[in-house]
Amino acid sequence: MFSANKNRYATFGVLTRTSGPIVDAIWAIIDQNLQGVFPLQNLLKFSLKNKDGQLQVVFSEKDLDGGLAVDLNFDYSTDFPDAVFAYDDGNVQTVLLESEMD
């Protein structure tokens, strides 16, 4: 699951509500902070939080002890969705909004 050498995308909805650099930061969190530390499923949830005006990305799973919060050097915007999801179908990996999941 979630290999950096697979095709990675973000949906139009994610890119209009966040930005390409934020999506890149989410992929980096997966590759550098989650791989090998947490057992990853094919669908990951990332909450987007306001921490003193800056963006904080929080990863947690309900059956998982602990989680991870990463403070990013991006100004927080009320236009950001509450959460984004990373989905790996085995061939393609996509960051998407909950409303874009079928």
Helices and strands as residue ranges (DSSP letters): E 7-10, H 12-17, H 20-29, I 30-34, E 43-51, E 54-60, E 67-75, E 83-88, E 92-96, G 98-100
